[in-house]
Amino acid sequence: MPADSRSSAMSFRRVLRLLRDLEVTVACRVPLEPLLWAACARLWPEAATLPERGGPLRGIVSFGEPLSDAKRTRIESLWTGATVYQSFGVSECGSNLGGQCSSGRLHLWADRYLPEVYDPSTGTLATEGTGQLVITTLYRQAMPLLRYLVGDLVELRYDACDCDWRLPTLQVLGRPEALLNTGVKALSSLDLEQAVYSLPEHLGVLSWRTVSGSGSLRLDIECEPRDAREAESELRKLVRHQLGVTIETRAVAPGTLVSLESLTEQEQFAKPRYVFREDEDLSGGVLYPRPTSPVTYKPL
């Protein structure tokens, strides 16, 4: 059943109502949305009747953006009884290009697509390693693609997997334009997401963003004001321990990054953004309306 939050008829409240009334068992979403469902359920007067804890939901298929292990764990802890499965697809290549095995790793269907990685600094292609994903379709007849540059930054490997699938594994790291240079090392959105969702669950952090400036980088998270100091301190420690860098952290009140209106009334028009420049209008939080003109993002 289609329940896309990017349509004018499907707010998060309505998605929750469908989950409850239809006793949905499997949902296919970008991984941020189950977190936003939980945030909406906390605000809605009918939240006690919604399936935030337990219920028939047993599977959430994730696609459309990178998924860190910490984010997967946080979603599964919020939606008790549901397991998160990762999928990967590109519309131009015929949608689904890979899926998760029994060992929890993402594999590409290399029997139907030929994957390569592109290094823009050298202009070379490789069969494995880290770089921008390039796909050649092997069986598409109506729209075959030869070395199509998908653009996602990935790590492609052919090492053995416990599941015994003889297919390459893929780790999606994010978009190249979202890489952030801290002066010590470049960070991907997946790196920062792992740190954010490693925060203790009692802090209730569901939304985050980074704001980059001239030689500066700040990581914003939403949490209750009473927990702000603890959350900022813990996040700085996690970033330093996991990523080996020191950056500024800031805790903001709920509704700053994801507006209360967008959770309960308004539809979401675009995929979520996590990386911003300090000279941008930040009042829209994470869920911006659909842009009227193309927007380009440059690394710090």
N, C-alpha and C positions, 0 to 999 in steps of 0.2 A: 504494500500500500504506500503510495507516495505521500510523504509528510515533510517536504523540504522547507526549511525555515527561510529560504530565500524567495519564497512566494508571498504575495500580499495576503494570502488566506491562512497562513500557517505560522502563528506565533508560537513561542516556546510553551505557553499555557495550553494551547490546543494540542501540541505534540504530547504533553503530559496527560492530557485528558484521553487522547487516543490510546496511549500506552496502558492506561488504567481500564478504560471501557472495553477495549478489544482484547485485553489480556495478551499483549504482544510478547512473543518469545524471542525474536531476533530483530535487531535494529542495525541499519547500515548508515553510518554517519562519519563526518570528520571528527577526530578524537576530542576536540574542544567541546562539542555539543553535549555529550553526556554530563560534563562538568557543569555546563550552563543549565541543563535540565535540573540538576540538583540544586543550583543556586536559585532557580525560579521556584522550585518546590518549597524552599525555606521561606520565601516571601509570600507565597500564595496562601490565603486563608484555608483552602482545602488541602493543604500539604499533607495533613495527617492521613488522608485517604489515597495518596499517591504512592507509587511503587519505588520510592527512593531507597527504602531498605527492604530487600527481599522482593517477593512477587514473582510472576511468571517469566520475567525477562531473564534469559539464560545465555544469550550471545549478543555481543556488540562487534560488528565488523567495521574496522577503522580504515579510512582511506582519505586522500586529499591533502594531507600534510604529514610531516614527520611525527613519529610516535616514539618517545623515550620509554625506557623500562619503568622509570618512576611515575610517569603519567599513566601508563597502563595499570600499574599497581593502585594508583589513586582512584581511577575510574572503577576498578573492580571492588575497592573497599567501599565506595559510595553506593554502588549498585550490587548489593550482596547477592550472590548466586549467579551473576553474569560473568562470563569470560570474554575478554577482549581478544579478537583475532585481527591481524593486520593484513591488509590487501594493498595492492599497488596497481594503478592504471593510468593511462594517458588516452584521452578521447581521440586524438588524431591517429593513434596507433591501433585503435580498435578496442579501447577501454582497458580491460583487465590484462595486466602483464605479469602478475605474480601473486603468490599467496603464502600464507604461513603454514609451516609443517608442524608435525606433532612435537618437535623440540622447541617450538616457539621462534624459529628463524624465518625470515622472509626470503622466498626463492623466486627467481624469475623463470617463466616458462620458456627456457632457451631452446625447446624443441619447436617453438613457433615464432620466436623472435631472436635475432642475433644482437646481443648487447655488447657495447664497447664503452670505454671511458675516454673523454677528450681532455687534454691538458691545454688550456688557452695560452699559457705562458710559452709553450714550445710549439703549439699547433700540431701535436702528435696524438695518435690514437693508440690505445692499448686494450688487450683483451680482459685485463683486470687491474685493480688498483683503485685509487681515489681520483675523482675528476667529475666532469659533467657527463651525464648519461646520454649515450647515442644509441638509437634503436633502428635496426633494419627489419622490416616485416618479411616473413618467409612465405606466408600463405594468403595474404590479402590480395584479392584480384581487382576490386573496384578502386582501391586507393592504396597501391603499394608505396612504401616509403623506403628510400635508400639512405642510410646513415642520417636519420632524422635527429637533430640536436634537441633533445627533450629539455635540457638546461638544468635539471635538478642536480645538485652536488651529491654524489653517492660514493659508497665504497663497495666495489664489486669483487667477490672472491669465489674461487673454485675449490676451496679446501673442503675436506670431508665433513659431513654433518651426521649427527647421531641418528637422524631419521632415515639415512641411507638413500635419500633422493640424490641422483646424479645431476643436480641442477645447481647453477651458481646462486650464491646468497647475496643479498642486497641490503645495505644499510643506507637509508635516505637521510642525508644530513641537512637538507634545506636548500634554499635558493642561493646561488653564488653572491647575488647582490645584498643578501642579508648577513654576509660574513662581517664580523666586527673585529677590528684591529685594536687590541688593548695596549700596544706598544711592547708587549711581551710575546704574545701569540695571538693568532686569529681564532675567534670563537664563532661557532655556528649557533643557530637558534636551538638546535637539539641539545647542545652543551648546556645552555642556560636553562632550558626547560627541565633537564635532568636535575639541576640544582634546585630549582623552584619547587618541584614536586617531591623532592627529598625532605622538605620541611616537615616537622611533626604535624600529623593530621589534625590535632586539636586547634591549630592556628587557623584552620579553615581556608587556606589560600587556594583559590581556584583560577584566578586571572592574573596575568602579568604582561609586561612589555619592557623593552629596552629603549632608551633615548640616548642617541649619540650626538656629541658635539665636537668642537675643535679640540681634540686631544682628551676628551672626557667621555665617560660611559656610565650611565645610571640604569639600575634595574629596579623597576617599580612593581609592587605587588599589592593586591587588595587584601585587607584583613580588618577586623574590628579594632577601633582605636585603643582599646585596653590591651591588645596584644601587639601593638605596633613596634614597641621597642624590642621585645623579644624576637619578633619576626625578622626585623632588620639585622639584628645581631647574629641570629642563627643563619640567615641567608649569606651574610658576609663570610662566615666561617665555612659554609658549604662550598661557596665559590672558590675560596682560597684553597680548601682541601681537595676538591674534585678537579679544579681547573688550573690551579697554581697561579692565579692572578688576584689582585685586589681591586674591587670596583665599588662605586657608591651604591648603596641600596636605600630605597625609600618605600615605606608602607603608607598607602593611601586608603581612605575610607571606602567601604563597599558602595558601588554605584559610580565610582570615578572612572574606572577602566571599562566596565560593562554597565551601562546605565540601567537603573531599575525599570525604566520604561521599556527598554529593549528586551528585558527578561520576561515581562508580564504582558505587554501589549503590542509592541512594535515588531515587525518582521526584520530579519537580518538580510541585508542586501548583498553582501560581499563576503568573501572568505576572510577570516580573521587575520589581522596583521600583528606582528610582535616586535618589529624593528622600526623605529622612527628617528628622524632627525630633530634636533632641538629647535630648528627654525620652522618646523611644521606646526599647524594648528593641532594641539593635542586634546582639545576639548571633546573630540568624538570618541576618545578611549580606544578600545580595541576593535569594536564592531562599527566600522565606518560604513556610510551608505555607499551604494555603487558609484564609483568615480565617473564624472562626466567626460574626462579626458585622460589619456594614458599618464601614469605616474611612474617615474623611474627612481630607483634607489641606488645610492652609491655607498660603497664601504667606507668606513671611517678613514 
